[in-house]
Amino acid sequence: MEDRLEVLKGRQACEILDELGVDCWLIWVRETDQIVDPVLRFVYGGAFVWQTALLLTREGERIAIAGTHDAIGIPEGLFDRIEIYDEGISAKLRDVMSALDPASIAINVSESDVASDGMTHGMYQLLMRYMEGTPYADRLISSEELIGKLRGRKLPSEVKRIREAVRLTEEIFAEQFADLAVGQSEREIQGRFRQSMVARGLGDAWAADHNPAVDAGPDKEFGHGGPSDRLTCAGHLLHFDFGVNSNGYCSDLQRMIFFGAKEGIPEEVQRAFDAVLGAIDAAAEALRPGVPGHAIDAIARDFVTNLGYEEYKHALGHQVGRNAHDGGVILGPRWERYGDAVAGEVEVGNVFTLELNVRTEAYGQVSLEEDVLVTEAGSEFLSTQQRELICLPPGRPA
């Protein structure tokens, strides 16, 4: 049991509570096969049917209050204490709260971070009703900072799993690039990538219909749309955005192909590629603990705009872990849509993407994405950085 990741993350959560000066964290769920709090699997890998309260304290205690049929499925040693109920949870919940008497109770509600916003409105209303007549309803705070640190501070075993996901992603890229040729459709290329995933028993880092995203030629917007029947052509670019889920952890990489000889790369394309690469290098050099997310984004954003390109219309980087978009601090601009997530500081153990694109007039967008680990000394690329366009001879048969 000591090696279970849920145990290690549970202990880590208690340490973070103490660091933040928060007395108690409440994960409050029901019917988790239908509605899953994104953070539940960090401390419990199973599912609950009845109303369930998981409480972790800054003193290190882990308590579960669960219905009879749910309690029997909780592995031994995952919690220090399991309180079991039959007819209703409210009395048990109030008793445990009274014994703990926390001055602050973190609950999973957040305006800025979807990964910290797992409590439904209905469950919030139930909690308030069950806490009526006690002082605890007035002691509730958001768990956003706690969850951001818990998800973001990757344990060595978590980093190992992300490394493996990245390695497998790069392995599939290399395998599939060997068979790329002019005259293939985006849809055909995506299908082969997905066959390679199935052969390796890998899951998707995001929705299967656009994993990988495959974008051939100019005049196509990159994003979250699926592949089309558009064909690869000589002298054109081919873009990929691809990620896998391996053993519960994800990768997220973008790569660029040019169908032609290296000496035939158009100057406009090479200049755009160099701009994207330079911006990623500058951001990686600045990425270190204690720096606010928006400051890292500004470095890359200024790099490309100073070269005369329009600014990219997204954040430079999001965290990667259990999900491709893993919540917590974002490397992004101070735009309304990112809320407070860009104001947080980068921490050791965070894994970020570094991704941006610039547009060319005749060839469309050039975009790259790498996965980077934050260390005490700065940053480390987990992916093998693409530092030049991958050039494929256009004469290869399809």
Secondary structure, DSSP 8 states (H G I E B T S, - for coil): -TT-HHHHHHHHHHHHHHHHT--EEEEEES-TTTS--TTHHHH--S---S-EEEEEETTS-EEEEEEHHHHTTS-TTSSSEEEEESS-SHHHHHHHHHHH--S-EEES--SS-GGG--S-HHHHHHHHHHTTTSSGGGGEEE-HHHHHHHHHS--HHHHHHHHHHHHHHHHHHHHHHTT--TT-BHHHHHHHHHHHHHHHT-EESS-GGGSSEEEESSS---SS----S-B--TT-EEEEEE-EEETTEE--EEEEEEES-GGG--HHHHHHHHHHHHHHHHHHHH--TT-BHHHHHHHHHHHHHHTT----SS-SB-B-SSSSS--S--B--S-GGGGGGGTSB--TT-EEEEEEEEEETTTEEEEEEEEEEEETTEEEESS----S-EEE-TTS--
